[in-house]
Amino acid sequence: MILGIESTAHTFGIGIVNKGKILSNIKDTYTTERGGIIPLDAAKHHRDFSEIILSKALVDAGITLKDIKAIAFSQGPGLSPCLLEGIRFAKKLSKELNIPLIV
């Protein structure tokens, strides 16, 4: 059972896969009223919504964090501040759950 984190640009998402079957794919998108993506604001969005998206993904998949065996995360290309938030969240979960990161 692998949890994947997407954070390359305006969308923060978490997918959960077990033996090739997608159990959950939950995401939230940063938007602005005008103009394009503001990288630091998008990164803040990711930071603010990461736990919420994680909770929704677990409920959607019908599992708990104890069921996760590894964590994958987007490494690029993308906006650096956004990618860093995904990496930080992945590392935090990996450490808390004592499970490997897939790099």
Backbone as XML, in Angstrom:
<?xml version="1.0"?>
<chain id="A" units="angstrom">
  <residue number="1" name="MET">
    <atom name="N" x="0.857" y="-1.162" z="0.000"/>
    <atom name="CA" x="0.000" y="0.000" z="0.000"/>
    <atom name="C" x="0.907" y="1.229" z="0.000"/>
  </residue>
  <residue number="2" name="ILE">
    <atom name="N" x="0.797" y="2.040" z="-1.048"/>
    <atom name="CA" x="1.667" y="3.209" z="-1.199"/>
    <atom name="C" x="0.833" y="4.468" z="-1.243"/>
  </residue>
  <residue number="3" name="LEU">
    <atom name="N" x="1.292" y="5.468" z="-0.520"/>
    <atom name="CA" x="0.689" y="6.790" z="-0.531"/>
    <atom name="C" x="1.570" y="7.684" z="-1.390"/>
  </residue>
  <residue number="4" name="GLY">
    <atom name="N" x="0.977" y="8.351" z="-2.370"/>
    <atom name="CA" x="1.717" y="9.252" z="-3.238"/>
    <atom name="C" x="1.262" y="10.687" z="-3.038"/>
  </residue>
  <residue number="5" name="ILE">
    <atom name="N" x="2.221" y="11.599" z="-3.049"/>
    <atom name="CA" x="1.951" y="13.022" z="-2.844"/>
    <atom name="C" x="2.311" y="13.795" z="-4.104"/>
  </residue>
  <residue number="6" name="GLU">
    <atom name="N" x="1.360" y="14.587" z="-4.608"/>
    <atom name="CA" x="1.560" y="15.448" z="-5.774"/>
    <atom name="C" x="1.561" y="16.899" z="-5.307"/>
  </residue>
  <residue number="7" name="SER">
    <atom name="N" x="2.620" y="17.619" z="-5.650"/>
    <atom name="CA" x="2.716" y="19.018" z="-5.220"/>
    <atom name="C" x="3.555" y="19.844" z="-6.192"/>
  </residue>
  <residue number="8" name="THR">
    <atom name="N" x="3.461" y="19.559" z="-7.491"/>
    <atom name="CA" x="4.353" y="20.213" z="-8.445"/>
    <atom name="C" x="4.017" y="21.672" z="-8.707"/>
  </residue>
  <residue number="9" name="ALA">
    <atom name="N" x="2.754" y="22.040" z="-8.616"/>
    <atom name="CA" x="2.382" y="23.431" z="-8.919"/>
    <atom name="C" x="1.158" y="23.832" z="-8.108"/>
  </residue>
  <residue number="10" name="HIS">
    <atom name="N" x="0.033" y="24.072" z="-8.761"/>
    <atom name="CA" x="-1.147" y="24.619" z="-8.091"/>
    <atom name="C" x="-2.007" y="23.587" z="-7.374"/>
  </residue>
  <residue number="11" name="THR">
    <atom name="N" x="-1.760" y="22.301" z="-7.588"/>
    <atom name="CA" x="-2.585" y="21.256" z="-6.979"/>
    <atom name="C" x="-1.783" y="20.459" z="-5.961"/>
  </residue>
  <residue number="12" name="PHE">
    <atom name="N" x="-2.402" y="20.256" z="-4.799"/>
    <atom name="CA" x="-1.849" y="19.333" z="-3.813"/>
    <atom name="C" x="-2.776" y="18.129" z="-3.793"/>
  </residue>
  <residue number="13" name="GLY">
    <atom name="N" x="-2.198" y="16.955" z="-4.004"/>
    <atom name="CA" x="-3.020" y="15.760" z="-4.033"/>
    <atom name="C" x="-2.359" y="14.587" z="-3.365"/>
  </residue>
  <residue number="14" name="ILE">
    <atom name="N" x="-3.198" y="13.661" z="-2.923"/>
    <atom name="CA" x="-2.716" y="12.419" z="-2.338"/>
    <atom name="C" x="-3.486" y="11.275" z="-2.982"/>
  </residue>
  <residue number="15" name="GLY">
    <atom name="N" x="-2.720" y="10.311" z="-3.472"/>
    <atom name="CA" x="-3.296" y="9.095" z="-4.014"/>
    <atom name="C" x="-2.823" y="7.921" z="-3.187"/>
  </residue>
  <residue number="16" name="ILE">
    <atom name="N" x="-3.683" y="6.929" z="-3.064"/>
    <atom name="CA" x="-3.327" y="5.710" z="-2.342"/>
    <atom name="C" x="-3.570" y="4.531" z="-3.281"/>
  </residue>
  <residue number="17" name="VAL">
    <atom name="N" x="-2.534" y="3.701" z="-3.422"/>
    <atom name="CA" x="-2.582" y="2.569" z="-4.351"/>
    <atom name="C" x="-2.215" y="1.294" z="-3.606"/>
  </residue>
  <residue number="18" name="ASN">
    <atom name="N" x="-2.936" y="0.219" z="-3.906"/>
    <atom name="CA" x="-2.616" y="-1.084" z="-3.340"/>
    <atom name="C" x="-2.609" y="-2.120" z="-4.458"/>
  </residue>
  <residue number="19" name="LYS">
    <atom name="N" x="-1.439" y="-2.719" z="-4.680"/>
    <atom name="CA" x="-1.272" y="-3.756" z="-5.706"/>
    <atom name="C" x="-1.811" y="-3.300" z="-7.062"/>
  </residue>
  <residue number="20" name="GLY">
    <atom name="N" x="-1.491" y="-2.075" z="-7.430"/>
    <atom name="CA" x="-1.881" y="-1.545" z="-8.731"/>
    <atom name="C" x="-3.287" y="-0.978" z="-8.805"/>
  </residue>
  <residue number="21" name="LYS">
    <atom name="N" x="-4.065" y="-1.107" z="-7.747"/>
    <atom name="CA" x="-5.436" y="-0.586" z="-7.726"/>
    <atom name="C" x="-5.472" y="0.761" z="-7.001"/>
  </residue>
  <residue number="22" name="ILE">
    <atom name="N" x="-6.043" y="1.768" z="-7.656"/>
    <atom name="CA" x="-6.180" y="3.089" z="-7.039"/>
    <atom name="C" x="-7.335" y="3.057" z="-6.052"/>
  </residue>
  <residue number="23" name="LEU">
    <atom name="N" x="-7.014" y="3.290" z="-4.787"/>
    <atom name="CA" x="-8.030" y="3.297" z="-3.736"/>
    <atom name="C" x="-8.564" y="4.694" z="-3.471"/>
  </residue>
  <residue number="24" name="SER">
    <atom name="N" x="-7.733" y="5.693" z="-3.737"/>
    <atom name="CA" x="-8.114" y="7.068" z="-3.443"/>
    <atom name="C" x="-7.260" y="8.022" z="-4.268"/>
  </residue>
  <residue number="25" name="ASN">
    <atom name="N" x="-7.850" y="9.139" z="-4.667"/>
    <atom name="CA" x="-7.119" y="10.198" z="-5.373"/>
    <atom name="C" x="-7.802" y="11.523" z="-5.037"/>
  </residue>
  <residue number="26" name="ILE">
    <atom name="N" x="-7.354" y="12.142" z="-3.965"/>
    <atom name="CA" x="-7.978" y="13.362" z="-3.451"/>
    <atom name="C" x="-7.034" y="14.532" z="-3.686"/>
  </residue>
  <residue number="27" name="LYS">
    <atom name="N" x="-7.597" y="15.678" z="-4.106"/>
    <atom name="CA" x="-6.748" y="16.844" z="-4.380"/>
    <atom name="C" x="-7.505" y="18.133" z="-4.113"/>
  </residue>
  <residue number="28" name="ASP">
    <atom name="N" x="-6.730" y="19.188" z="-3.950"/>
    <atom name="CA" x="-7.267" y="20.527" z="-3.811"/>
    <atom name="C" x="-6.355" y="21.465" z="-4.586"/>
  </residue>
  <residue number="29" name="THR">
    <atom name="N" x="-6.954" y="22.437" z="-5.265"/>
    <atom name="CA" x="-6.204" y="23.307" z="-6.155"/>
    <atom name="C" x="-6.181" y="24.743" z="-5.640"/>
  </residue>
  <residue number="30" name="TYR">
    <atom name="N" x="-4.996" y="25.312" z="-5.621"/>
    <atom name="CA" x="-4.799" y="26.721" z="-5.308"/>
    <atom name="C" x="-5.238" y="27.543" z="-6.518"/>
  </residue>
  <residue number="31" name="THR">
    <atom name="N" x="-6.039" y="28.559" z="-6.279"/>
    <atom name="CA" x="-6.463" y="29.448" z="-7.362"/>
    <atom name="C" x="-6.308" y="30.899" z="-6.929"/>
  </residue>
  <residue number="32" name="THR">
    <atom name="N" x="-6.241" y="31.763" z="-7.921"/>
    <atom name="CA" x="-6.197" y="33.203" z="-7.663"/>
    <atom name="C" x="-7.388" y="33.848" z="-8.356"/>
  </residue>
  <residue number="33" name="GLU">
    <atom name="N" x="-7.739" y="35.035" z="-7.919"/>
    <atom name="CA" x="-8.842" y="35.749" z="-8.578"/>
    <atom name="C" x="-8.417" y="36.246" z="-9.948"/>
  </residue>
  <residue number="34" name="ARG">
    <atom name="N" x="-7.158" y="36.626" z="-10.071"/>
    <atom name="CA" x="-6.623" y="37.113" z="-11.348"/>
    <atom name="C" x="-5.180" y="36.666" z="-11.474"/>
  </residue>
  <residue number="35" name="GLY">
    <atom name="N" x="-4.763" y="36.476" z="-12.696"/>
    <atom name="CA" x="-3.360" y="36.144" z="-12.941"/>
    <atom name="C" x="-3.082" y="34.668" z="-12.766"/>
  </residue>
  <residue number="36" name="GLY">
    <atom name="N" x="-1.812" y="34.360" z="-12.716"/>
    <atom name="CA" x="-1.384" y="32.966" z="-12.637"/>
    <atom name="C" x="-1.011" y="32.539" z="-11.236"/>
  </residue>
  <residue number="37" name="ILE">
    <atom name="N" x="-0.241" y="31.490" z="-11.178"/>
    <atom name="CA" x="0.183" y="30.914" z="-9.904"/>
    <atom name="C" x="1.230" y="31.803" z="-9.249"/>
  </residue>
  <residue number="38" name="ILE">
    <atom name="N" x="1.039" y="32.064" z="-7.989"/>
    <atom name="CA" x="2.044" y="32.746" z="-7.175"/>
    <atom name="C" x="2.704" y="31.635" z="-6.357"/>
  </residue>
  <residue number="39" name="PRO">
    <atom name="N" x="3.953" y="31.261" z="-6.706"/>
    <atom name="CA" x="4.562" y="30.064" z="-6.112"/>
    <atom name="C" x="4.543" y="30.000" z="-4.589"/>
  </residue>
  <residue number="40" name="LEU">
    <atom name="N" x="4.862" y="31.082" z="-3.905"/>
    <atom name="CA" x="4.883" y="31.036" z="-2.442"/>
    <atom name="C" x="3.488" y="30.890" z="-1.859"/>
  </residue>
  <residue number="41" name="ASP">
    <atom name="N" x="2.498" y="31.490" z="-2.513"/>
    <atom name="CA" x="1.111" y="31.336" z="-2.058"/>
    <atom name="C" x="0.608" y="29.918" z="-2.324"/>
  </residue>
  <residue number="42" name="ALA">
    <atom name="N" x="0.986" y="29.352" z="-3.453"/>
    <atom name="CA" x="0.611" y="27.973" z="-3.756"/>
    <atom name="C" x="1.235" y="27.020" z="-2.732"/>
  </residue>
  <residue number="43" name="ALA">
    <atom name="N" x="2.479" y="27.271" z="-2.361"/>
    <atom name="CA" x="3.150" y="26.442" z="-1.354"/>
    <atom name="C" x="2.443" y="26.547" z="-0.004"/>
  </residue>
  <residue number="44" name="LYS">
    <atom name="N" x="2.017" y="27.757" z="0.354"/>
    <atom name="CA" x="1.264" y="27.937" z="1.602"/>
    <atom name="C" x="-0.040" y="27.162" z="1.546"/>
  </residue>
  <residue number="45" name="HIS">
    <atom name="N" x="-0.713" y="27.186" z="0.410"/>
    <atom name="CA" x="-1.927" y="26.400" z="0.213"/>
    <atom name="C" x="-1.650" y="24.925" z="0.480"/>
  </residue>
  <residue number="46" name="HIS">
    <atom name="N" x="-0.570" y="24.419" z="-0.085"/>
    <atom name="CA" x="-0.215" y="23.011" z="0.099"/>
    <atom name="C" x="0.020" y="22.694" z="1.577"/>
  </residue>
  <residue number="47" name="ARG">
    <atom name="N" x="0.721" y="23.573" z="2.249"/>
    <atom name="CA" x="1.004" y="23.390" z="3.677"/>
    <atom name="C" x="-0.309" y="23.390" z="4.481"/>
  </residue>
  <residue number="48" name="ASP">
    <atom name="N" x="-1.208" y="24.322" z="4.139"/>
    <atom name="CA" x="-2.473" y="24.455" z="4.867"/>
    <atom name="C" x="-3.423" y="23.282" z="4.624"/>
  </residue>
  <residue number="49" name="PHE">
    <atom name="N" x="-3.373" y="22.680" z="3.453"/>
    <atom name="CA" x="-4.335" y="21.647" z="3.093"/>
    <atom name="C" x="-3.798" y="20.220" z="3.178"/>
  </residue>
  <residue number="50" name="SER">
    <atom name="N" x="-2.509" y="20.039" z="3.426"/>
    <atom name="CA" x="-1.923" y="18.691" z="3.387"/>
    <atom name="C" x="-2.596" y="17.721" z="4.356"/>
  </residue>
  <residue number="51" name="GLU">
    <atom name="N" x="-2.804" y="18.098" z="5.584"/>
    <atom name="CA" x="-3.432" y="17.206" z="6.573"/>
    <atom name="C" x="-4.888" y="16.930" z="6.216"/>
  </residue>
  <residue number="52" name="ILE">
    <atom name="N" x="-5.585" y="17.938" z="5.705"/>
    <atom name="CA" x="-6.989" y="17.774" z="5.313"/>
    <atom name="C" x="-7.101" y="16.779" z="4.164"/>
  </residue>
  <residue number="53" name="ILE">
    <atom name="N" x="-6.254" y="16.937" z="3.165"/>
    <atom name="CA" x="-6.262" y="16.048" z="2.011"/>
    <atom name="C" x="-5.889" y="14.630" z="2.439"/>
  </residue>
  <residue number="54" name="LEU">
    <atom name="N" x="-4.904" y="14.504" z="3.325"/>
    <atom name="CA" x="-4.520" y="13.190" z="3.834"/>
    <atom name="C" x="-5.711" y="12.504" z="4.511"/>
  </residue>
  <residue number="55" name="SER">
    <atom name="N" x="-6.398" y="13.216" z="5.379"/>
    <atom name="CA" x="-7.549" y="12.634" z="6.081"/>
    <atom name="C" x="-8.625" y="12.178" z="5.109"/>
  </residue>
  <residue number="56" name="LYS">
    <atom name="N" x="-8.923" y="13.007" z="4.124"/>
    <atom name="CA" x="-9.943" y="12.652" z="3.131"/>
    <atom name="C" x="-9.522" y="11.439" z="2.306"/>
  </residue>
  <residue number="57" name="ALA">
    <atom name="N" x="-8.240" y="11.371" z="1.955"/>
    <atom name="CA" x="-7.741" y="10.243" z="1.161"/>
    <atom name="C" x="-7.828" y="8.935" z="1.945"/>
  </residue>
  <residue number="58" name="LEU">
    <atom name="N" x="-7.495" y="8.979" z="3.220"/>
    <atom name="CA" x="-7.573" y="7.774" z="4.046"/>
    <atom name="C" x="-9.018" y="7.294" z="4.185"/>
  </residue>
  <residue number="59" name="VAL">
    <atom name="N" x="-9.924" y="8.230" z="4.420"/>
    <atom name="CA" x="-11.343" y="7.874" z="4.534"/>
    <atom name="C" x="-11.840" y="7.303" z="3.207"/>
  </residue>
  <residue number="60" name="ASP">
    <atom name="N" x="-11.488" y="7.954" z="2.109"/>
    <atom name="CA" x="-11.914" y="7.507" z="0.789"/>
    <atom name="C" x="-11.406" y="6.100" z="0.484"/>
  </residue>
  <residue number="61" name="ALA">
    <atom name="N" x="-10.177" y="5.804" z="0.905"/>
    <atom name="CA" x="-9.575" y="4.487" z="0.669"/>
    <atom name="C" x="-10.063" y="3.444" z="1.672"/>
  </residue>
  <residue number="62" name="GLY">
    <atom name="N" x="-10.643" y="3.903" z="2.776"/>
    <atom name="CA" x="-11.113" y="2.979" z="3.806"/>
    <atom name="C" x="-9.987" y="2.329" z="4.590"/>
  </residue>
  <residue number="63" name="ILE">
    <atom name="N" x="-8.907" y="3.098" z="4.816"/>
    <atom name="CA" x="-7.737" y="2.569" z="5.530"/>
    <atom name="C" x="-7.296" y="3.559" z="6.605"/>
  </residue>
  <residue number="64" name="THR">
    <atom name="N" x="-6.277" y="3.160" z="7.367"/>
    <atom name="CA" x="-5.640" y="4.057" z="8.324"/>
    <atom name="C" x="-4.176" y="4.222" z="7.936"/>
  </residue>
  <residue number="65" name="LEU">
    <atom name="N" x="-3.507" y="5.138" z="8.579"/>
    <atom name="CA" x="-2.082" y="5.351" z="8.306"/>
    <atom name="C" x="-1.263" y="4.082" z="8.565"/>
  </residue>
  <residue number="66" name="LYS">
    <atom name="N" x="-1.703" y="3.241" z="9.485"/>
    <atom name="CA" x="-0.974" y="2.001" z="9.790"/>
    <atom name="C" x="-0.896" y="1.065" z="8.590"/>
  </residue>
  <residue number="67" name="ASP">
    <atom name="N" x="-1.808" y="1.221" z="7.633"/>
    <atom name="CA" x="-1.833" y="0.352" z="6.455"/>
    <atom name="C" x="-0.810" y="0.759" z="5.393"/>
  </residue>
  <residue number="68" name="ILE">
    <atom name="N" x="-0.303" y="1.985" z="5.477"/>
    <atom name="CA" x="0.631" y="2.500" z="4.476"/>
    <atom name="C" x="2.004" y="1.869" z="4.693"/>
  </residue>
  <residue number="69" name="LYS">
    <atom name="N" x="2.610" y="1.390" z="3.606"/>
    <atom name="CA" x="3.913" y="0.718" z="3.699"/>
    <atom name="C" x="5.060" y="1.553" z="3.119"/>
  </residue>
  <residue number="70" name="ALA">
    <atom name="N" x="4.735" y="2.563" z="2.295"/>
    <atom name="CA" x="5.764" y="3.437" z="1.719"/>
    <atom name="C" x="5.100" y="4.719" z="1.232"/>
  </residue>
  <residue number="71" name="ILE">
    <atom name="N" x="5.925" y="5.749" z="1.052"/>
    <atom name="CA" x="5.441" y="7.053" z="0.591"/>
    <atom name="C" x="6.251" y="7.488" z="-0.615"/>
  </residue>
  <residue number="72" name="ALA">
    <atom name="N" x="5.541" y="7.902" z="-1.648"/>
    <atom name="CA" x="6.166" y="8.458" z="-2.851"/>
    <atom name="C" x="5.770" y="9.930" z="-2.940"/>
  </residue>
  <residue number="73" name="PHE">
    <atom name="N" x="6.588" y="10.710" z="-3.618"/>
    <atom name="CA" x="6.275" y="12.143" z="-3.759"/>
    <atom name="C" x="6.817" y="12.661" z="-5.079"/>
  </residue>
  <residue number="74" name="SER">
    <atom name="N" x="6.159" y="13.689" z="-5.606"/>
    <atom name="CA" x="6.620" y="14.292" z="-6.860"/>
    <atom name="C" x="7.939" y="15.012" z="-6.606"/>
  </residue>
  <residue number="75" name="GLN">
    <atom name="N" x="8.878" y="14.803" z="-7.530"/>
    <atom name="CA" x="10.205" y="15.380" z="-7.384"/>
    <atom name="C" x="10.508" y="16.422" z="-8.459"/>
  </residue>
  <residue number="76" name="GLY">
    <atom name="N" x="9.613" y="16.604" z="-9.398"/>
    <atom name="CA" x="9.803" y="17.596" z="-10.435"/>
    <atom name="C" x="9.431" y="17.026" z="-11.783"/>
  </residue>
  <residue number="77" name="PRO">
    <atom name="N" x="9.359" y="17.847" z="-12.785"/>
    <atom name="CA" x="9.538" y="19.298" z="-12.713"/>
    <atom name="C" x="8.363" y="19.947" z="-11.984"/>
  </residue>
  <residue number="78" name="GLY">
    <atom name="N" x="8.571" y="21.175" z="-11.602"/>
    <atom name="CA" x="7.530" y="21.904" z="-10.895"/>
    <atom name="C" x="8.082" y="23.171" z="-10.287"/>
  </residue>
  <residue number="79" name="LEU">
    <atom name="N" x="7.243" y="23.823" z="-9.509"/>
    <atom name="CA" x="7.633" y="25.051" z="-8.810"/>
    <atom name="C" x="8.326" y="24.673" z="-7.501"/>
  </residue>
  <residue number="80" name="SER">
    <atom name="N" x="9.519" y="25.162" z="-7.329"/>
    <atom name="CA" x="10.333" y="24.762" z="-6.166"/>
    <atom name="C" x="9.619" y="24.891" z="-4.828"/>
  </residue>
  <residue number="81" name="PRO">
    <atom name="N" x="8.973" y="26.038" z="-4.522"/>
    <atom name="CA" x="8.314" y="26.138" z="-3.211"/>
    <atom name="C" x="7.224" y="25.076" z="-3.019"/>
  </residue>
  <residue number="82" name="CYS">
    <atom name="N" x="6.521" y="24.754" z="-4.088"/>
    <atom name="CA" x="5.456" y="23.755" z="-4.012"/>
    <atom name="C" x="6.032" y="22.358" z="-3.828"/>
  </residue>
  <residue number="83" name="LEU">
    <atom name="N" x="7.053" y="22.043" z="-4.602"/>
    <atom name="CA" x="7.715" y="20.747" z="-4.469"/>
    <atom name="C" x="8.274" y="20.554" z="-3.061"/>
  </residue>
  <residue number="84" name="LEU">
    <atom name="N" x="8.859" y="21.606" z="-2.504"/>
    <atom name="CA" x="9.435" y="21.516" z="-1.155"/>
    <atom name="C" x="8.380" y="21.200" z="-0.108"/>
  </residue>
  <residue number="85" name="GLU">
    <atom name="N" x="7.178" y="21.760" z="-0.251"/>
    <atom name="CA" x="6.113" y="21.453" z="0.708"/>
    <atom name="C" x="5.732" y="19.978" z="0.637"/>
  </residue>
  <residue number="86" name="GLY">
    <atom name="N" x="5.648" y="19.446" z="-0.567"/>
    <atom name="CA" x="5.343" y="18.025" z="-0.718"/>
    <atom name="C" x="6.418" y="17.142" z="-0.121"/>
  </residue>
  <residue number="87" name="ILE">
    <atom name="N" x="7.667" y="17.512" z="-0.353"/>
    <atom name="CA" x="8.792" y="16.750" z="0.195"/>
    <atom name="C" x="8.779" y="16.804" z="1.723"/>
  </residue>
  <residue number="88" name="ARG">
    <atom name="N" x="8.551" y="17.985" z="2.270"/>
    <atom name="CA" x="8.510" y="18.127" z="3.736"/>
    <atom name="C" x="7.408" y="17.258" z="4.344"/>
  </residue>
  <residue number="89" name="PHE">
    <atom name="N" x="6.235" y="17.282" z="3.695"/>
    <atom name="CA" x="5.122" y="16.487" z="4.206"/>
    <atom name="C" x="5.432" y="14.997" z="4.105"/>
  </residue>
  <residue number="90" name="ALA">
    <atom name="N" x="6.018" y="14.578" z="3.001"/>
    <atom name="CA" x="6.393" y="13.172" z="2.815"/>
    <atom name="C" x="7.403" y="12.741" z="3.871"/>
  </residue>
  <residue number="91" name="LYS">
    <atom name="N" x="8.410" y="13.562" z="4.118"/>
    <atom name="CA" x="9.426" y="13.235" z="5.122"/>
    <atom name="C" x="8.825" y="13.164" z="6.518"/>
  </residue>
  <residue number="92" name="LYS">
    <atom name="N" x="7.915" y="14.085" z="6.817"/>
    <atom name="CA" x="7.251" y="14.100" z="8.127"/>
    <atom name="C" x="6.482" y="12.798" z="8.329"/>
  </residue>
  <residue number="93" name="LEU">
    <atom name="N" x="5.679" y="12.407" z="7.340"/>
    <atom name="CA" x="4.907" y="11.172" z="7.449"/>
    <atom name="C" x="5.822" y="9.954" z="7.550"/>
  </residue>
  <residue number="94" name="SER">
    <atom name="N" x="6.867" y="9.931" z="6.744"/>
    <atom name="CA" x="7.811" y="8.823" z="6.751"/>
    <atom name="C" x="8.425" y="8.644" z="8.142"/>
  </residue>
  <residue number="95" name="LYS">
    <atom name="N" x="8.801" y="9.754" z="8.735"/>
    <atom name="CA" x="9.416" y="9.703" z="10.066"/>
    <atom name="C" x="8.396" y="9.266" z="11.125"/>
  </residue>
  <residue number="96" name="GLU">
    <atom name="N" x="7.197" y="9.848" z="11.083"/>
    <atom name="CA" x="6.167" y="9.513" z="12.064"/>
    <atom name="C" x="5.752" y="8.051" z="11.987"/>
  </residue>
  <residue number="97" name="LEU">
    <atom name="N" x="5.659" y="7.526" z="10.764"/>
    <atom name="CA" x="5.171" y="6.163" z="10.559"/>
    <atom name="C" x="6.305" y="5.134" z="10.495"/>
  </residue>
  <residue number="98" name="ASN">
    <atom name="N" x="7.540" y="5.632" z="10.445"/>
    <atom name="CA" x="8.714" y="4.764" z="10.344"/>
    <atom name="C" x="8.615" y="3.848" z="9.109"/>
  </residue>
  <residue number="99" name="ILE">
    <atom name="N" x="8.292" y="4.475" z="7.971"/>
    <atom name="CA" x="8.201" y="3.745" z="6.696"/>
    <atom name="C" x="9.058" y="4.460" z="5.660"/>
  </residue>
  <residue number="100" name="PRO">
    <atom name="N" x="9.479" y="3.748" z="4.613"/>
    <atom name="CA" x="10.398" y="4.340" z="3.643"/>
    <atom name="C" x="9.756" y="5.330" z="2.680"/>
  </residue>
  <residue number="101" name="LEU">
    <atom name="N" x="10.597" y="6.246" z="2.226"/>
    <atom name="CA" x="10.251" y="7.132" z="1.111"/>
    <atom name="C" x="10.736" y="6.471" z="-0.171"/>
  </residue>
  <residue number="102" name="ILE">
    <atom name="N" x="9.931" y="6.565" z="-1.197"/>
    <atom name="CA" x="10.344" y="6.081" z="-2.516"/>
    <atom name="C" x="10.897" y="7.284" z="-3.258"/>
  </residue>
  <residue number="103" name="VAL">
    <atom name="N" x="12.179" y="7.225" z="-3.607"/>
    <atom name="CA" x="12.811" y="8.339" z="-4.327"/>
    <atom name="C" x="13.355" y="7.890" z="-5.668"/>
  </residue>
</chain>
